[in-house]
Amino acid sequence: MIDLDEYETDILQSVENDEWESRGSIDNRIKELQSYVKNQKKKAISIRVGENDIYELKKKALESGVPYQNIIQMLIHQFASNKIQMSV
């Protein structure tokens, strides 16, 4: 069981009480988001990463079915948009 904070518990109860309503076709939303991602400009970079880190990253990527480059892109995006924090 996952420990939820008060905010998350309120959301879960709201969903379970059928207080949420679909805003349209999920397939259309997925296509819309995929189009956004494809049209987003990307910049190639070169970084040096430890061999063990790459090995572990590729292993986790195989387990999740997501290419390791996409995982790196997601991590960078989440950090840049303050969704994850760096701890020292």
C-alpha positions in Angstrom: 0.0 0.0 0.0 1.3 3.5 -0.9 1.2 6.2 1.7 -0.8 9.2 0.4 -0.7 12.7 1.8 -4.0 14.5 2.5 -4.1 16.1 -0.9 -3.6 12.8 -2.7 -6.2 11.1 -0.5 -8.8 13.8 -1.3 -8.1 13.3 -5.1 -8.4 9.5 -4.7 -11.7 9.7 -2.8 -13.0 12.2 -5.4 -12.1 9.8 -8.3 -13.6 6.8 -6.4 -16.8 8.8 -5.8 -17.2 9.4 -9.6 -16.8 13.1 -9.2 -14.5 13.3 -12.3 -15.8 13.5 -15.9 -14.0 12.7 -19.1 -13.1 15.7 -21.3 -13.3 13.7 -24.5 -11.7 10.8 -26.3 -8.5 9.6 -24.7 -7.2 8.6 -28.2 -7.6 12.2 -29.4 -5.8 13.5 -26.4 -2.9 11.1 -26.9 -2.6 12.1 -30.6 -2.6 15.8 -29.5 0.1 15.2 -27.0 2.2 13.1 -29.4 1.9 15.8 -32.0 3.1 18.4 -29.5 6.1 16.3 -28.6 7.0 15.6 -32.2 6.9 19.3 -33.1 9.0 20.3 -30.1 12.4 21.5 -31.1 15.3 19.4 -29.8 19.0 20.1 -29.4 21.6 17.4 -29.5 24.1 17.4 -26.6 27.1 15.4 -25.7 27.8 14.3 -22.1 30.1 11.9 -20.4 28.4 9.4 -18.1 29.9 6.6 -16.0 29.7 3.2 -17.6 28.0 1.7 -14.5 25.3 4.5 -14.6 24.6 3.8 -18.3 24.5 0.1 -17.7 21.9 0.5 -14.9 19.9 3.0 -16.9 19.7 0.7 -19.9 18.7 -2.2 -17.6 15.9 -0.1 -16.1 14.9 1.0 -19.6 14.6 -2.6 -20.7 12.5 -3.4 -17.7 10.1 -0.5 -18.3 10.0 -0.8 -22.1 11.1 2.8 -22.6 14.3 3.6 -24.6 17.0 4.9 -22.3 17.4 8.1 -24.3 13.7 8.9 -23.6 14.3 8.3 -19.9 17.2 10.8 -20.0 15.0 13.3 -21.8 12.2 12.9 -19.3 14.6 13.3 -16.3 16.1 16.5 -17.8 12.6 17.9 -18.5 11.3 17.0 -15.0 14.4 18.7 -13.4 14.2 21.8 -15.7 10.4 22.2 -14.9 11.0 21.8 -11.1 9.1 18.5 -10.9 12.1 16.8 -9.3 14.7 18.3 -7.1 18.4 17.6 -6.7 19.4 16.6 -3.2 22.9 17.2 -2.0 
